[in-house]
């Protein structure tokens, strides 16, 4: 049995790389119209109770409705809407699923033009981008890199996504660990940090698409 986990709307905190502290807000998980921090699933004919707050650290992304379950191997799983499959519910995956849901609901990013775990070839090595958003012509428009909330976003993180962009040529790069969220725009020679993620329609106009 799976559980649907939702939460009330909340603000997302943004900042420029290397600057100051960010707001830290805890979302109250809502399950079956009751605010609790538990969800239930069945495994080998037993009811297993998992503490959601022990699985996932609080994040600064509005928590959207998510499908969670316990796999046959007793591993928590979350449903990836873009890949249309169940995946391990790691802290990084929790960030990814809520962030992509926020892009779709708040910024108008079309789910049909988004993909997770996209393989690219870089220096004869296969790499995987966490999320890529495309134009209707299937040109990469946005690249998103996720980290677990416990992982500090550093210059190394930005170097990683910048290397991916050598192969993809996206206009916007986003990095998030769920607590700290960064967005920058590539102007052809350098990256300029933004205060927020532009709406998909605004990006399309800026790119003259």
MARKOL-736361 format. One record per atom (N, C-alpha, C): y, x, z. Coordinates in steps of 0.02 Angstrom, whole numbers, plus 50000, padded with zeros to 5 digits. Atoms other than C-alpha are relative to their C-alpha. Example, Ala and Ser with C-alpha at 12.3 -4.5 7.8 and 13.67 -1.06 7.14 Angstrom:
499415004550000
497755061550390
500605004550000
499414995849997
499475068450357
500554996150037
This chain:
499415004250000
500005000050000
500625004450000
499394996150003
501715006649957
500564996550038
499435002849965
503365003950046
500635001049959
499354999450032
505065000549971
500525001750053
499504997649952
506425010050062
500684999549968
499335000650026
508245005350037
500505001550055
499484998949951
509895008350123
500654997049975
499345002450019
511665002050125
500375005249961
499614995450041
512945009650009
500385004950045
499624995049963
513805025550065
500365004649953
499624995450041
514985038750003
499625006549991
500314993550013
514435055049926
500535005350010
499524994749986
515275071049983
499995005249945
499944994950053
515915083449855
500445005650024
499574994449984
516715100349865
499945005449949
500024994450046
517075116249772
499615005750031
500464994849975
515855130649786
500375005050044
499734994949956
516205142049932
500534997550047
499475002649958
517425130450020
499744995550055
500035004449943
517315123150194
499394995850013
500545004349978
516235110350279
500014993449963
500075006550032
515615093850211
499824994850052
500185005449955
515435077150293
499254999450004
500725000749990
513715074350366
499874993050026
500125007049979
513205056050371
499264998449996
500705002049999
511535048550414
499944992949975
500125006650026
510945033950312
499464996650042
500515003749964
509995020650406
499534996749950
500485002650048
508425016650309
499844992850015
500115007149993
508114998350278
499344998249967
500655001850026
506344991950256
499874992650015
500165007049992
505944973650227
500534996550043
499435003149969
507684968450286
500095001650074
499914997949931
507524977250453
500165007550000
499814993149997
508374993550494
499545003750048
500484996249960
506985004750553
499895006749966
500124993450029
506395022350523
499255001249990
500724999550011
504575018550487
499824996549936
500315004150051
503565013350339
499255000950006
500725000349989
501745008850330
499625000449934
500434999950059
500375012550206
499285000450023
500714999849984
498485011650200
499675006249970
500384994250022
497345026650187
499324999750033
500705000549976
495455025850203
499924994650053
500085006049959
495545008450281
500355000550067
499634999549938
496745013950416
500754999249985
499275000450007
498575009750441
500315006450027
499694993749981
499585025650445
500754998950004
499285000549992
501365026050511
500315006949991
499664993750012
502495039650444
500734999450021
499304999849981
504175044250517
500405002449939
499604998150058
505365044150368
500495005450019
499504995049981
506645054050466
499685006850014
500324993549992
505345067550498
499815003049933
500144997650068
504945068650312
500635002649966
499394998450037
506745069450251
500595000950047
499394999049963
508315076650325
500534995249975
499455004250023
509885065850320
500385003349943
499654997350058
510835068050157
500654996149988
499355003050016
512575064250091
499994996449933
500075003950061
511925054249943
499814992950021
500215006849984
511845035249953
499264999049985
500725000850009
510005031349979
499864993549964
500165005950040
509385019449846
499294997650016
500685002549990
507805008949843
499515005049970
500514995350022
506325020749831
499314997350017
500705001949989
504465017649816
499635005950029
500364994749965
503445027849939
499294997750016
500695001649982
501595028649974
499655006350026
500434994549981
500235039550048
499455000749948
500514999050051
499085047149918
499315000350031
500684999649976
497205047949930
499855006550035
500084993549967
497405065849989
500435000450063
499595000449941
498485060050134
500665003949992
499374996750015
500055066950050
500524994749983
499485004950017
501675056750049
500235000949927
499784999850070
502195052349871
500594995249990
499435004150019
503755045149792
499964998849925
500065001750071
503865036349624
500615002549962
499474997350043
504875045449491
500114995149943
499855005150051
505705032049385
500065003049930
499914997050067
506125044049243
499355002549970
500654997750025
504405051949230
499474994650001
500465005649993
503575035349273
499335002250027
500614997649967
502325043549389
500155001450073
499944998249929
502005046849573
499995007650006
499964992749989
502485064249633
500045001250075
499974998249929
502405073349799
500704998950027
499355001649970
503795067349914
500265005950041
499714994249967
504525084449953
500734998750015
499285000849986
506275086250027
500435000649937
499634999250063
506905092349857
499924993849956
500125006050042
506105077349770
500384994050028
499615005449969
506935065549894
500735000449977
499324999050025
508615073049844
500044997849927
499985001650071
508195071549659
499984992549987
500075007150014
507645053449664
500614995950020
499405003649979
509165047549761
500615002149958
499434997750040
510365058149658
499984996849930
500045003150067
509725051849490
500144992650003
499855007149992
509785034049555
500754998850007
499275000549991
511595036949606
500365001149933
499704998950065
512035043949434
499944993749956
500115006050041
511295028449353
500424994150025
499675005949973
512045015449470
500765000850007
499294999049986
513735023249511
500395003049942
499654996450053
514145033649358
499814997649930
500175002950064
513355023449220
499585004449955
500444995650041
512135036949163
499404995949977
500575004050024
510825028549052
499345003450016
500654997249982
509075031249121
499605002149938
500374998450062
508405031448942
500215006749970
499764993650026
509425047248909
499995005450055
500094995149946
508885056449067
499275002150003
500694997649994
507345067149095
499955004950058
500144995449945
506595076449243
499485005149981
500484994650011
505655092949242
499915001549925
500004998750072
506125097549064
499865007549988
500174993150015
505305113448998
500475003049948
499594996350048
506425126248911
499745007149995
500214993150010
506085143448841
500605004550009
499454995449986
507195157148911
499735007150005
500244993150002
506895175348867
499245000349999
500735000350009
505115171148814
499634997850064
500305002649939
504815163248984
500124992550005
499925007249993
504505144749013
500304998450068
499675002349939
505705137249140
500044992449999
499945007349997
505955119449199
500674998150032
499385002849973
507615110649223
499844993850041
500155005749956
507615098149365
500174993449967
499805006050036
508605084949269
500475001949944
499544999250056
509435084549099
500224993049978
499725006250027
510585070749038
500235001549929
499874998850071
510775068848849
500534995249973
499595004650040
512005061348726
499524995549960
500445004250042
511345047348613
499685004049943
500294995850052
511045061148484
499505005050029
500484995849964
509915069748614
500235007250006
499724993449985
511075084448640
500095000450076
499914999449928
511045090848821
500744999450019
499325001349979
512615084648909
500115002450072
499964998249929
512275087549095
499345003150022
500594997149968
511065098849188
500094999450075
499975000549927
510655095649371
499455004350031
500474995949962
509815107849489
500004997650072
500065002549932
509155101749657
499685005350046
500314996049948
508715110749817
499864995450059
500125003749939
507995104449980
500615000650046
499424999749955
509295100350114
500035006350043
500024994049958
508725115450214
500175006449962
499864994250042
509075127250068
500765000549989
499284998950009
510825134550065
500155001349927
499804998850070
511675133549895
500435006349999
499664993650003
512245150949849
500195001749928
499834997750068
512895160749701
499375000649958
500634999450036
511075163749655
499804993449968
500155006750027
510865144949631
500404998749938
499585001150059
512335144249512
499805004749943
500234995450052
511695159549419
499394997249965
500605003050028
510045150549394
500164994649949
499855005650045
510785134849318
500425002449941
499604997250055
512015145149214
499545003349949
500484997150047
510545154549138
499664994649959
500295005650037
509735138049093
500484997549946
499515002750047
511345132949008
500115004549940
499974995650059
511275148048894
499574997049945
500465002950049
509815139248809
500204992949982
499885007150011
510485121448825
500704998349977
499325001250021
512365122248804
500294993450024
499735006349972
512765107348917
500725000950021
499294999849982
514565102848957
500105000150075
499925000749928
514285099249142
499385002450037
500554997749957
513225107649276
500104997250070
499975002849933
512815099749444
499465003450043
500484997249952
511985107549596
500064995950064
499995004049939
511475097549749
499405001750044
500564999849952
510435099949906
500004993750043
499975006249964
510835082349962
500554999850052
499464999649951
512115088350088
500645002649967
499454997250037
513245099049980
499884998949926
500085001850071
513555093649801
500575003149960
499504996650041
514455103549666
499934998049927
499985001850070
514975099049491
500505004449964
499534995950037
515755110449362
499944998649925
499975001250072
516265109249180
500075006649964
499984993950040
515985122849051
500494999049943
499495000850052
517505125348939
499905004649941
500154995550055
516665137548822
500005007350019
499974993049978
517055153448917
499935000750076
500044999749927
517105149049102
499844993150027
500165006349967
516625135649228
500564997950046
499475002849957
517915124449312
499684994750045
500315004749953
517375115249470
500404993650003
499715006749998
517705096549479
499924997050069
500055003449936
517985085149628
499454994750001
500495005350004
516725072449567
499655000449933
500345000550064
515485068949429
500354994749958
499685005150044
516365060349283
499494994749981
500435005350025
515665043749227
499735002049931
500314998250064
514505044849077
500464998449941
499555001850054
515735035648965
500595004949994
499454995150001
517125047749014
499765006649970
500274993750029
516015062648972
499924999349925
500095001150071
515615055048804
500675000449963
499344999650031
517465052948765
500265007149999
499774993149996
517865070548822
499645004549950
500394996150048
516495077248709
500084997349929
499885003050067
517115066348564
499364997549968
500645002750025
515415058248547
500094992649986
